[in-house]
Amino acid sequence: MKKEETVNFFVSEAKKDFRIVEENLHNVIEEVKFTQNKGLNYFEKFDEEFVLNQLKKLKENQEANLSGKLFGVPISVKDTICVKGLESTAGSKFLKGYVPVFDATVVSNVKKEGGIILGKTTQDEFGFGTFSTNTSRVPKNPFDNERSCGGSSGGGAGFCAITRNYHINIGESTGGSIAGPASFCGVAGFTPTYGRVSRYGLIDYANSLDKIGAIGRNIEDAALLLEVISGKDDNDSTNIGEKYVVDEAPVKKIGVIKELLDSADPEVKKIIQEKINELKKFFIVEEVSLPLNFNYSLPTYHIIASSEASTNLAKLSGLRYGVQGSVEGKHFDEYFSSIRSEEFSEEAKRRIILGTFARMSGFRNAYYLKSMRVRTKLIEEFNNLFKKYDLLISPTMPIISPKFSEISTLSPLQNYSTDLCTIPVNLAGLPHISINAGFSKNMPVGLMAVASHLNENKLYSFAKVMQ
């Protein structure tokens, strides 16, 4: 990775000459328009005037912003994260017309450091999906437009992969929604420890699983953004108050998760194995096993995530947020049922019904509470391995990005099973990265590295070796 290709280099040069900021931003705007005209669908909401007004304010106050770590850097934001004055719908037609009157904490942090909010990137509705196909604007993979960008942060990863200018994306992960798209699009996805980054201003999917992170062309860019958006926030009761500071940390011993490597398609496994052989020049690499996580993570995750999603989406009644219908002559229950039936997608309905069932009286202990107990056992299994290993690695996704024609033939269970590598680490709230390991059939293959809680800098060090 050349120094000139990183956002840090851009910021240092931009502070010397504001014309660099203007040129880069105008180039990025043209790239957004190009992708829109080509139907690549990376942005759910883009308002050029909104962007240029920020540039104007930054120029007027550039002396006060010269210390900013993101001075003049365009930052796109996943649609599930609130931006003041910009429609934020979480990819759902139910929230069409919802314009927040406040910024999410991560957006405020970006603005304080001189960043420019570029727009809202496309995603699966409320984050419900692996391929960013549960939306009216399906983003297309820049390497092959007939294939998926991955989900649910697909738009952000796709634009990161296609842009040739300086830009970073704020993504969000519940079960792999940063790492998966990063893998399919060949970019760097950095997901932090649960609670390190404030969730205030995030349109929730599952409160105990959601994590806001960063997607960039390289690990340096993703780590810089993660440093800016992390830290203490009293508005979020789950925030642990631990600021991430970019630095390197020693990595000596790495475990390769056998079950996840063996579950990958042969071509993906071959690429990952080749990379593992290269890594042996730098680290001690051994095979390890996570049998409990491999066998129980998927059902545990989907019961917990669907239960929490069902609760969170109960507030969408067609009265307070987004779409509203006529209530004349209708009982509330009738109105509530009809508008939710009309505005939620089939996938959203499936997860609401599953989650509602799992937390009903008589079933809550059998499903939801039991899943929470299993989750504790899965975390213990990870922690036991971290007593011996600095990092654990596996393929990020068991396949290369599939074609849309292939996705349409998958059953819901087959669709959910595609996340088998990313779900265990998200259940455990562990920090992880996805870095490109090579190509199969001209499509990127991601390698995922996982660290113990609050050890993001071990991931950073490892990723620099990978790059």
Secondary structure, DSSP 8 states (H G I E B T S, - for coil): --GGGSHHHHHHHHTT-HHHHHHHHHHHHHHHHHHHHTT---EEE--HHHHHHHHHHHHHTHHHHTT-TTTT-EEEEETTB-BTTB---TT-GGGTT---SS--HHHHHHHHTT-EEEEEE--SGGG--SSS-SSSS--B-TT-TTBB--SSSHHHHHHHHH--SS-EEEEEESSSTTHHHHHHHTSEEEE--TTSB--TTB--S-TTT-EEEEEESSHHHHHHHHHHHBS--TT-TT--------------EEEEEHHHHHTS-HHHHHHHHHHHHHHTTTSEEEEE--HHHHHHHHHHHHHHHHHHHHHHGGG-SSSSSS-----TT--HHHHHHHHHHHHS-HHHHHHHHHHHHHTSTTTTIIIIIHHHHHHHHHHHHHHHHHTT-SEEEEESSSS---BHHHHTT--HHHHHHTTTTTHHHHHTT--EEEEEEEEETTEEEEEEEE-STT-HHHHHHHHHHH-
